[in-house]
Amino acid sequence: MQKIKSLMSRQGLKSPQESVPEIKSPVENFRVPSKEELRELREIPSDPQEEQEIINSIEEIYFSNDSFDAVNHELEKLPSVLNLQDLEEYRDKLKQQQGAVSKKVADLILEKQAAYVKELERVTSLQANLQLAAVICTNARRQLNIAKEGFTQASLGLLANQRKRQLLIGLLKSLRTIKTLQRTDVRLSEMLEEEDYPGAIQLCLECQKAASTFKHYSCISELNSKLQDTLEQIEEQLDVALSKTCKHFEVGHYTKVQLAYRLLGKTQTAMDQLHMHFTQAIHNTVFQVVLGYVELCAGNSDTKFQKLQYKDLCTHITPDSYIPCLSDLCKALWEVMLSYYRTMSWHEEHDNEESAPASDGRNVISSDDANFNRSYVKKKLEHGLSRIWQDVQLKAKTYLLGTDLSSFKYDDFIFVLDIISRLMQVGEEFCGSKSEVLQESIRKQSVNYFKSYHRIRLEELRMFLENETWELCPVKSNFSILQLHEFKFMQQSRSPSVSPSKQYTATAGSLFDQYQNGGNPFEHQTDVKDDETEDVLAANGYESDELEKSAYQDDDSDSDVPEELKRDYVDEQTGDVPVKSVSKETMKSRKKSDYYLNKGNTLILTNTTLNVIRLVGKYMQMMNILKPIAFDVIHCMSQLFDYYLYAVYTFFGREDMYESTGLGLISSRLRTTLNRIQESLIDLEAPPETTGPLTATEERKEKVPSPHLSHLVVLNSTETLYGLAERVVATESLVFLADQFECLQPHLDAMMPSAKKPFLQQFYSQTVSTASELRKPIYWIVAAKAIDYEQMLHLMANVKWDIKEIMSQHNVYIDSLLKEFEQFNKKLSEVSKRVRIPLQVSNVLWEHCIRLANRTIVEGYANVKKCSNEGRALMQLDFQQFLMKLEKLTDIRPIPDKEFVETYIKAYYLTENDMERWIKEHREYSTKQLTNLVNVCLGSHINKKARQKLIAAIDESDRPKR
């Protein structure tokens, strides 16, 4: 480019920029080359190819860049020794090259001359336009200066001031808002003190929104951070407020808390926190309750207890404080569960309501999110029921097993069971749980306690029996076991399968509904217990109630029946007056009452009987509350009855003398029962000196030594009919006890597990029902000793029976026997003044005496060596006299063993064949009696051969007996 410029300068040409102002027209600006230039141009070959070769011969460096200095380049190329001719030749060469280049450029210029001229014209036109624009701008500036000075400066000043005013007003408004924001923390604090959490959160969120509007102010960034801290503080206080609802639920308070969490958009978080607080509340509540009692019992403020685990802390509870602590523990747990129940109720009530849209400060929760939240809360609450109850069970279990309850009093232990039973009922209503954890823990404690308790009770029963004087315990005639404290639970509900706790609430509805607005289900037991009173004992052994007095005196003018009967006996013995029968009114009075020779319709039982009944009631209470050990309890109850029955039999019914009578005084069922009791319950061995197997020792622990009759009880006095009063009290108290067991059978059957019911049925059929069968062996001993049967045999031996005349007067032994019966009746009357003698007892006594008398008569007749037909007639006369007089003394019909005597007397008249058949049919007679009968008949109507035949028949019939 530089070379072209230099070339153009040499040719007189200028650049367009330099020549624009001077050019008038394109033609005028074109210059014709000089002659020299033209000559040089002509010297240049006109052949283009040659020109191109000349141009190509030019060194490359000449085309390198504009800064190339050709002169210096050529000078540097000169040799050190100059040669003029060479120089000229080289010069000509350079000129030739220059000329070729110049021609080439000139050709190019001439080729582009038209375009050049046209472009030059455009430049000239542009220059003219620019000059015109410059003139217009100059005029505009001049006019603007005039306007500025005359109008615009004043008007724009006003506008600027107005704009500045508006900006300042906006700034003032912003400053006032900022000032309000700065003072918000005071109002927030007031609202938090008022527990207006929704309002505080709403205000805080609005402040945050406003602060985001003015975030371009530097002071707002600090305020925004402070508001965020305040919001976090509100959430902390809100969490504390939420935790308070776990112990005391208040609808208004909880509504505020839930609304606040909804505004924060943290409904689910609130529910998670709530369950965590409930778990913590259960732990803290039980720990504080137990800790308070432990520190109270310790009597000092030792802080070591606070560092203990709850499980270890429970082991420090003393027996005296165990029940109050348990009661307070359950009350506290109830409050927590009630709060949870009311929380669920609150959510159920609000589920159907339209929930207000909750905002977290950035967006509004949609309806779908709200429904999802409600669903989440509902499921969380439902799942939380079992979790809360499981925590409650574990805390109660830990407390229950932390103390050994085996040394507790029965009432205290029953109180513990009742509290736990009520707690399990709460659990069942709370979440439908069967409380397996609590049942297992209370079962362990109950089994442990009951084994120890029953063992002690059996020992106490043995002590009572050994110290029992078998005196009548005076109770009212309307006495019922339901009047005893121990059986109060049965009066509350006739359904034996309902526990005391459930009986109370059966008609009251749900516990949570009942105590919704206050109160506590664990405060009920003490109220009931304190109001209980017993009124079962009669004054001085008999009731003083006027109605009962009138009942005794009504139609009872013949209360002196014993004297009347006695007078009849005397008259009959002397023969001065005719025999006087017992009056119809007296008979009516006897049949009206179930008793004979009684002083009142009083029940017969002893202090020991009452004690056993109370024990049964206590056992049933325990069984009623704790069904899993029902079988163990009923088994122990049966042992109480077994031991009482065995003691009565051992004291009053065990007599070797009647074993050989063959009267069947002890039935096979009774004998089996007594043997079973002796084998399973009675410890007949002395404690071994050497240690035996462990199993044998444990088995003996389950047994009780055989009781011994108190030395104060005299059974060998004829005046007291050999302890008849004591025997009556003992036997009839056992019968009374059996009757009470019969009444309780439906209740026991309902409590007994199905698999164990055969045991209960067997107990009733083989043991309880045999109680009345003890009357026979016990009263037989009295009957055997009350009448002097040996004297009667001696008197009969002195009578001559081989008389030849029919006698009209009976023998003296009949009078003696009747006198014995009179004395027996008199003594029986005396005894009846001490103890009411029931009709059944009187009948058994008279039956035994009459049966023994009749068998003694037969035995006396069997001792006769010789007897005539007249003698047999005399025997019949004597026996008829005995029967006639006897029927005046007793109401028993028919007379026992009457046929036994009459058949034996009449057998004297039988022929040989008839007698043989008779011997085979009547095996109730002894061999001696049958043999004597045959011997007496010898000579009268039986010969020796017949005698031998009959003796052989007797031996044959006697063989099976052996």
Number of C-alpha atoms within 10 A of each C-alpha: 9 11 15 12 13 13 17 16 12 10 16 12 16 15 10 14 9 10 14 15 12 9 15 12 12 14 9 8 14 12 10 9 11 10 9 9 14 13 10 17 19 12 12 21 15 12 9 11 10 13 20 14 13 20 17 11 10 15 9 8 11 13 11 9 11 10 7 14 11 11 9 9 12 10 9 10 9 11 9 7 6 9 11 9 9 10 13 11 12 12 12 12 14 15 14 20 21 19 22 25 21 21 21 16 15 16 12 11 13 11 11 11 14 12 11 15 16 12 13 19 17 12 16 20 12 12 14 13 12 12 11 12 12 12 11 12 11 11 11 12 11 11 11 12 10 12 12 11 10 10 10 12 11 11 9 11 11 11 11 11 11 12 12 12 12 12 12 12 12 12 12 12 12 15 14 12 16 20 11 12 20 17 11 16 17 9 13 21 14 12 17 18 10 10 17 17 26 23 17 24 25 17 18 23 21 14 21 20 15 16 23 14 12 17 15 10 14 9 13 19 15 12 18 21 13 15 21 14 12 18 20 12 13 21 17 12 15 23 17 12 17 23 20 19 23 24 21 14 20 14 13 8 16 17 15 19 22 20 19 25 26 23 24 19 22 17 21 17 11 20 20 14 15 20 20 12 20 25 19 14 20 23 16 12 17 24 20 14 16 24 21 15 20 23 18 13 14 14 9 9 9 9 9 8 17 15 9 13 10 21 15 14 19 24 17 19 23 15 14 11 14 22 17 13 21 21 17 17 21 24 18 20 24 22 20 24 24 24 22 25 19 20 18 17 12 14 16 13 9 13 15 8 8 9 14 12 15 22 18 16 16 8 10 13 16 12 14 9 14 19 13 13 18 19 13 15 21 17 11 15 22 13 12 17 20 16 16 21 24 18 16 24 22 14 21 23 19 19 24 22 16 17 16 13 20 17 11 16 12 17 13 15 20 20 18 21 22 22 23 25 23 23 24 23 21 24 23 14 14 20 18 14 16 13 19 12 15 23 19 13 18 22 18 15 19 23 16 14 19 24 16 14 18 19 16 12 17 21 16 14 23 21 15 17 23 18 17 20 20 24 20 22 21 20 23 21 17 11 15 12 17 14 17 19 15 19 19 18 22 22 12 14 16 11 13 20 18 19 24 23 23 18 19 16 15 13 8 11 10 15 19 20 12 14 12 14 8 9 12 18 21 21 14 13 15 10 9 10 12 8 7 11 10 9 10 16 15 17 12 10 13 18 20 12 12 9 10 16 13 11 13 15 13 10 13 16 12 14 16 11 16 17 13 16 19 16 13 21 22 16 15 16 16 9 10 9 11 10 16 14 12 17 12 9 13 17 11 12 19 17 13 9 13 13 21 20 23 21 16 18 19 23 21 26 24 22 18 24 24 17 15 20 22 17 19 24 23 20 22 25 23 24 24 27 23 22 17 19 21 21 20 16 26 21 14 19 21 19 18 21 23 22 23 24 26 22 20 22 20 17 20 24 22 15 14 8 9 17 13 8 10 9 14 12 17 20 15 10 15 19 12 14 20 19 14 14 17 19 12 14 22 20 18 13 9 7 10 8 6 6 9 9 8 9 9 10 13 10 12 18 12 15 19 19 16 17 23 14 17 16 11 11 16 14 18 13 12 15 15 18 22 19 19 29 24 23 24 28 24 30 28 24 27 25 23 18 23 21 16 16 21 15 12 15 15 13 18 22 18 15 23 24 15 9 8 12 16 13 14 18 13 11 17 17 12 15 22 23 17 21 24 18 16 23 25 20 24 27 25 23 22 23 25 18 15 22 23 15 20 11 13 21 18 12 17 22 16 10 14 14 21 16 16 11 12 13 14 10 10 17 18 14 21 21 18 16 20 21 16 17 22 19 16 20 19 16 18 21 20 17 22 19 14 14 23 24 26 22 17 15 20 20 18 20 24 24 23 21 25 22 21 21 22 22 18 18 23 20 19 19 23 20 17 20 15 15 21 18 18 16 20 20 18 23 23 17 18 21 21 16 17 18 17 12 19 19 15 15 21 15 17 15 9 10 17 18 16 16 12 17 22 16 14 18 19 13 18 19 15 15 15 18 11 11 19 20 14 15 22 14 10 14 14 12 16 14 16 13 19 21 19 20 22 25 22 19 23 16 10 12 13 18 14 12 10 17 19 13 13 24 20 14 17 21 14 12 17 15 9 7 7 5
